[in-house]
Amino acid sequence: MSPLHQLIALRTLVEKEVRRFTRIWAQTILPAAVTVALYFLILGKFIGSRIGDVDGYAYIDFIAPGLIMMGIITNSYANTVSSFYSSKFQRHIEEMLVSPMPNYIIVLGFVLGGVVRGLVVGVVVTLTAMFFTQLQVHSLAVVIVTALLTAALFSAAGLINGIYAKSFDDTSIVPTFVLAPLTYLGGIFFSIDMLPEFWQMVSKANPILYMVNGFRLGVLGVSDISLVTAFTVMSGLLIGLFLLALYLLRKGVGVRS
């Protein structure tokens, strides 16, 4: 398969993924805006006023970058896990596997589809946040790179979940029992400096902490984690998950009967 044909295949797969979630935008994009509006209203306005400043910022401003990241994380993950499992359930993933299209193009296509949805939701959540707080970006480059790495990482993680999933119920187990707890404990609503030393060490084992703090550094200019450490963790996890997804697809895990 020539590089041109590979590029056409990749573009087609990404377009299919984008059309898939934009066609039902009321289910895939709008809920994120409603959810974050409730977080800002309840936590930011009602509770935040009692908490006071965190790292020199009003609480509602402090949690805004984390809420944006939460939208990116959950939606990039949800897009690939549901899309890949649907492809298995409807049995058209087999058509991709027997085609001349390389496996890495298949993995990259699904991952990029999740990245697009994650970033679209991130923009929507950011626009929603503007109604409650005034965000001034400290470093646009850091914001963009962190958002891209995070969306790609969780798209790859969702793809792995979709590969292993044997039923629709399996696609919700990891988001419910793993992803949600890690997200809420990932520094979205607090600075780890508020925690006792032991729990600070525990929090540093949570990869989402590095993504949230990297994004917060780009937006507010404050972070509990160094930028180099955050980018190193995110890049390492992304490469590892991408290679794992590629390996599983080549082995036919969850695809071959």
Salt bridges, closest charged atoms under 4 A:
GLU15 OE2 - ARG11 NE 3.95
GLU17 OE2 - LYS16 NZ 2.63
GLU94 OE2 - ARG91 NH2 2.56
